[in-house]
């Protein structure tokens, strides 16, 4: 019985450590610039365009790293920002972090 309790205890500790590390990684990626290159790229978002399509455009334009796609999508989801993305044409620097990219594409366009 004691060995079962030890196994359960270590399993819980392992899960907690994994969650803490995942959260730390997520927070790090959200705040890390995509690039050191400050070149601006033109990006057009169409009315009603899907989040996946927008993310693919960001990756193809070099604004978002390919391996950060899921972080970007999760950031939108947990902050309930997907529906706030505005259609329009944007000049986006390549050196923004995920939070800054989202803030940029959520601004009302004239």
Secondary structure, 3 states (H helix, E strand, C coil): CHHHHHHHHHHHHHHHHHHHHHHHHHHHHHHCCCCCCCCEEEEEECCCCCHHHHHHHHHHCCCCCHHHHHHHHHHHHHCCCHHHCCCEEEEEECCCCHHHHHHHHCCCCC
